[in-house]
Amino acid sequence: MARKKILLVGHCGVDSPRLEQMLKSHFDVEVDRVNYMDDVVTRLQETQYDLVLINRVGYFDGKSGIELIKQLYQDEKVPPKTRLMLITNYEDAMQQAIKYGAVRGFGKSKLDHPETIELLRQYLQDD
């Protein structure tokens, strides 16, 4: 089976490697990174990602991950097999992202929590 592909969006230089390490230690995945929210559409056109992990607020550009999710779905830029997930510790932000089409995500405070691994398993386990 082909490795699942993940795109990390808007995470800082500390969090991106932590996320990537956690993902690779639990799943057979390829992980790409993009710093700027505006670069996501191009990446989604170039590569078929299984999961896109979007920071609540882009570290490098300060843009809203929730607005990115909303816009991607409104503009029909999300491929059918790609799932968008907001990374946030704030439940109200999580609910907004879900309202706009994202799947439930997790907060960085629960990065290595077994609950997070189980959540991710449904998107990253082989079909």
Secondary structure, DSSP 8 states (H G I E B T S, - for coil): ---EEEEEES--TTHHHHHHHHHHHHS-EEEEEES-GGGHHHHHHHS--SEEEEESB-TTT--BHHHHHHHHHHTT-S-TT-EEEEE-S-HHHHHHHHHTT-EEEE-GGGTT-HHHHHHHHHHHS--
